[in-house]
């Protein structure tokens, strides 16, 4: 694996841990696709730094369990603005 890919994977992981960011937020911040972020932090990070990968897995699971709530809030906000 190329060095810059490993560095990017670790940088993204550290960013997610610090900010509790989602995959979409991280992709936007680093200027890569959601698929790239997901591949970096799930597959590549396991080989680079297993302990960091374990921390990321916890955050991803939390984000996954909360995503239906965020979607509902976004829809509620959308329709609230349409009424005004």
N, C-alpha and C positions, 0 to 999 in steps of 0.2 A: 504494500500500500504506500502511496506517495506521502511524503512528510506533510504537505499542506493539508491533505485530507485528514490526517490524524490530528493536526493542530486545530483544524476547524471543528472536528468532532468534540474535542476537549473544551474548546472555547464555548461552543453552543451548550454543552452540558453544564459548564460553570455558570453561564448566563441563566439557564433555566433554574438551576438550584438557587441562585441569588434572588431572582425576581419571581419565581414560581410561574414563569411564562408558559403559554401554550405552544404547541408546535407551530401554529400559524403565526403567532407573534414573533417567535424566534426566526422563522423563515423570512419574515418581513425585515427584521432587524439586520440579519446577515446577508440578505439579498440572494437567497437561494430558494429552491422550491420546498414545499412541505414534504415531498417524498424524500428529498435529499436530507432534510433535517431528521426525519423519522429513521431513515436508513443509518445515518451517522450515530444517532443516540441509542438505537436498539441493537443493530448488528455490529457495527464497527467498534463502538465503545467497549463492548464485551471483551474484545481482543486487546484493546489498548489499555484499559483501566477498569477491571471488573468491579472494584468497590464503588467507583463513580457511576458505573452502569447500574448498580443496585440502587443507589440513591435516586437516579433518574427514573428508574422503573416505578418507584413509589410515587413520584410526582406525576408521572404519566397516568398511573392508575387513578390517582385523585382527580386529575383533570378529566379523565374519561367518565368518572362517576358523577361529575358536576356538569358535564356539557349539556345535558338536557335542560338543566335549570338556566344556564346562560342563554340557551336558545329561546326558551320561553320568555325570559326577561327582554331579550332583544326584540322579539315579536311584539310584546306588550308595549315597549317604547316606540316601536314603529307606528303602531296604530294610535297611540296617544298623540303623536305628532301629526298624524293625518287628520284627526278631529279638530285640531287647533287652527 
